[in-house]
Amino acid sequence: MAFVSSGRCVVVGAGILGASVAARLAAAGLRVTLLDQDQPGRATSRWSLAWLNSNDKAPRPYHELNHAGMKAWAELAPDLDGEAWYRPVGHLELATAETAAELEARVKRLTQWGYPARLVDPAETAALEPALRVPPDAAAAFFPGEGYLLTEPLIARLVARAESHGAQVRTGEAGRVTGLEPGAAPRVRTATGAVLEADEVVCCAGRWTPALAAVPLVPWETEGSTAPGLVVRVGPVPGPVRLLHTPGLSLRPHPGGLLHLEAEDAAAAVDLHTPEPELRRWAGELLRRGRRTVRGLDDARVVELKVCVRPLPADGQSIVGRLPGSPGVYVAVTHSGVTLAAHLSRLITTDLTTGTPPALLALYTPARFTPDIQ
Ligand SMILES: Cc1cc2nc3c(=O)[nH]c(=O)nc-3n(C[C@H](O)[C@H](O)[C@H](O)COP(=O)(O)OP(=O)(O)OC[C@H]3O[C@@H](n4cnc5c(N)ncnc54)[C@H](O)[C@@H]3O)c2cc1C
């Protein structure tokens, strides 16, 4: 089914994905209502490393999807006050003697795929990022096409763009969806008792998606779940300027003179049940690693600490498309949603306005989980 030009569309969720979808659909002329149980952009998207990349994404089509995502933000930036949120600063990665061969092989593969990547020597590494303490024996690679986004100012602008094209935005209890009835004219119920009728409902509810639309995500509330991660923001700090991955620490600048820190072992060690003292111990550990990694952190302290949750599709790949057996319901949920949202929202808009799913979306259809349901 394709929308008529004045079709009514309810978008559930105003994270990076829902805000992008609402902005594109409203700009395409649809009558959009954007609902969020909180204020826009306060959930996973607020805490994301927000690294724009297709650095190690497999298989190849998923790599291409992410690479297209990076290009889509670059295209949108001049048209949406990109200075406020677009940071194409490049990514510098350090490896140890043990991981250097993997880094070299990855750079070679990405270069063959036409993705900007190159190995750099210690002198160039130091020149690229003066704040970085470069170990003398470190292998390093630079990915000049990568960077990061500031999701809060970006989502604010996407929501404003949607509103400028006539979208209605409801937040808090008025925006909290408690029921979704599929059908020729699907209906959405909110916590305040309102019933919204639409031609299509697009569910962009992030990790809460399974409560509204039956798609399989990695369970995130259970102890030991791999979906939660730990974000620590420290400051004040004068630098660095790029997004960095070093053995044991990922970091990037954050507004307000802060550094956003993450580490794989910290993410693996915490979940939504981890006691506060244990979280604070990890935060202190990441700050210590930060001091060893970059200069200028002597006076820094932990400013923000959050266990946040990735929406992780069960097979690791994006889930985008019409929900089988649920007419009028369209789902979009993905990891790497920051990298992907600008491009996915464009594909989703094409799908909904033409009724023909772009070929690129075929791999990501929700129907792959329910082959027996049309
Ligand atoms: C620690 C961490 C690091 C990450 N790093 C990266 C990275 O470097 N690069 C990258 O591309 N991606 C990264 N990701 C993933 C990326 O952040 C997510 O894929 C993306 O933010 C998901 O956006 P979303 O809009 O789908 O979800 P959210 O931002 O969670 O938005 C969903 C919205 O839906 C609303 N909602 C839910 N249920 C309802 C309901 N019933 N009624 C109304 N509203 C509802 C919520 O309030 C929320 O605002 C990272 C994630 C984490 C946790």
The ligand as an SDF file (V2000), in Angstrom:
LIG
                    3D

 53 58  0  0  0  0  0  0  0  0999 V2000
   26.6760    2.7320   24.7580 C   0  0  0  0  0  0  0  0  0  0  0  0
   26.1640    2.8140   23.3520 C   0  0  0  0  0  0  0  0  0  0  0  0
   27.0320    3.1670   22.3380 C   0  0  0  0  0  0  0  0  0  0  0  0
   26.5890    3.2350   21.0240 C   0  0  0  0  0  0  0  0  0  0  0  0
   27.4520    3.6230   20.0550 N   0  0  0  0  0  0  0  0  0  0  0  0
   27.0090    3.8170   18.8060 C   0  0  0  0  0  0  0  0  0  0  0  0
   27.8730    4.3510   17.8270 C   0  0  0  0  0  0  0  0  0  0  0  0
   29.0130    4.6600   18.1300 O   0  0  0  0  0  0  0  0  0  0  0  0
   27.3770    4.5490   16.5650 N   0  0  0  0  0  0  0  0  0  0  0  0
   26.0900    4.2330   16.2430 C   0  0  0  0  0  0  0  0  0  0  0  0
   25.7040    4.4370   15.0910 O   0  0  0  0  0  0  0  0  0  0  0  0
   25.2520    3.7120   17.1550 N   0  0  0  0  0  0  0  0  0  0  0  0
   25.6840    3.4920   18.4150 C   0  0  0  0  0  0  0  0  0  0  0  0
   24.8510    2.9960   19.3620 N   0  0  0  0  0  0  0  0  0  0  0  0
   23.4980    2.5840   18.9710 C   0  0  0  0  0  0  0  0  0  0  0  0
   22.5970    3.7790   18.7710 C   0  0  0  0  0  0  0  0  0  0  0  0
   22.8000    4.7010   19.8190 O   0  0  0  0  0  0  0  0  0  0  0  0
   21.1620    3.3080   18.7220 C   0  0  0  0  0  0  0  0  0  0  0  0
   21.0180    2.3540   17.6710 O   0  0  0  0  0  0  0  0  0  0  0  0
   20.1960    4.4810   18.4700 C   0  0  0  0  0  0  0  0  0  0  0  0
   20.4020    5.5180   19.4040 O   0  0  0  0  0  0  0  0  0  0  0  0
   18.7760    3.9680   18.5470 C   0  0  0  0  0  0  0  0  0  0  0  0
   17.9320    5.0720   18.2780 O   0  0  0  0  0  0  0  0  0  0  0  0
   16.3590    4.8860   18.3800 P   0  0  0  0  0  0  0  0  0  0  0  0
   15.7570    6.1620   17.9440 O   0  0  0  0  0  0  0  0  0  0  0  0
   15.9740    3.6350   17.6840 O   0  0  0  0  0  0  0  0  0  0  0  0
   16.1180    4.5850   19.9320 O   0  0  0  0  0  0  0  0  0  0  0  0
   15.9660    5.6050   21.2350 P   0  0  0  0  0  0  0  0  0  0  0  0
   16.9480    6.6860   21.0980 O   0  0  0  0  0  0  0  0  0  0  0  0
   15.9890    4.7380   22.3870 O   0  0  0  0  0  0  0  0  0  0  0  0
   14.5550    6.2150   20.9470 O   0  0  0  0  0  0  0  0  0  0  0  0
   13.3770    5.4550   21.1200 C   0  0  0  0  0  0  0  0  0  0  0  0
   12.3100    6.4050   21.6290 C   0  0  0  0  0  0  0  0  0  0  0  0
   11.0750    5.6960   21.6980 O   0  0  0  0  0  0  0  0  0  0  0  0
   10.3720    6.1730   22.8040 C   0  0  0  0  0  0  0  0  0  0  0  0
    9.3740    5.1670   23.1830 N   0  0  0  0  0  0  0  0  0  0  0  0
    9.5940    3.8700   23.4960 C   0  0  0  0  0  0  0  0  0  0  0  0
    8.4380    3.2480   23.7780 N   0  0  0  0  0  0  0  0  0  0  0  0
    7.4650    4.1740   23.6270 C   0  0  0  0  0  0  0  0  0  0  0  0
    6.0540    4.1520   23.8110 C   0  0  0  0  0  0  0  0  0  0  0  0
    5.3910    3.0430   24.2000 N   0  0  0  0  0  0  0  0  0  0  0  0
    5.3510    5.2880   23.5790 N   0  0  0  0  0  0  0  0  0  0  0  0
    5.9800    6.4150   23.1790 C   0  0  0  0  0  0  0  0  0  0  0  0
    7.3300    6.4970   23.0270 N   0  0  0  0  0  0  0  0  0  0  0  0
    8.0570    5.3870   23.2450 C   0  0  0  0  0  0  0  0  0  0  0  0
   11.4400    6.3870   23.8540 C   0  0  0  0  0  0  0  0  0  0  0  0
   11.0330    7.2740   24.8780 O   0  0  0  0  0  0  0  0  0  0  0  0
   12.5940    6.9190   23.0220 C   0  0  0  0  0  0  0  0  0  0  0  0
   12.6340    8.3440   23.0130 O   0  0  0  0  0  0  0  0  0  0  0  0
   25.2520    2.9250   20.6980 C   0  0  0  0  0  0  0  0  0  0  0  0
   24.3780    2.5790   21.7240 C   0  0  0  0  0  0  0  0  0  0  0  0
   24.8250    2.5290   23.0360 C   0  0  0  0  0  0  0  0  0  0  0  0
   23.8730    2.1780   24.1310 C   0  0  0  0  0  0  0  0  0  0  0  0
  1  2  1  0
  2  3  1  0
  2 52  2  0
  3  4  2  0
  4  5  1  0
  4 50  1  0
  5  6  2  0
  6  7  1  0
  6 13  1  0
  7  8  2  0
  7  9  1  0
  9 10  1  0
 10 11  2  0
 10 12  1  0
 12 13  2  0
 13 14  1  0
 14 15  1  0
 14 50  1  0
 15 16  1  0
 16 17  1  0
 16 18  1  0
 18 19  1  0
 18 20  1  0
 20 21  1  0
 20 22  1  0
 22 23  1  0
 23 24  1  0
 24 25  2  0
 24 26  1  0
 24 27  1  0
 27 28  1  0
 28 29  2  0
 28 30  1  0
 28 31  1  0
 31 32  1  0
 32 33  1  0
 33 34  1  0
 33 48  1  0
 34 35  1  0
 35 36  1  0
 35 46  1  0
 36 37  1  0
 36 45  1  0
 37 38  2  0
 38 39  1  0
 39 40  1  0
 39 45  2  0
 40 41  1  0
 40 42  2  0
 42 43  1  0
 43 44  2  0
 44 45  1  0
 46 47  1  0
 46 48  1  0
 48 49  1  0
 50 51  2  0
 51 52  1  0
 52 53  1  0
M  END
$$$$
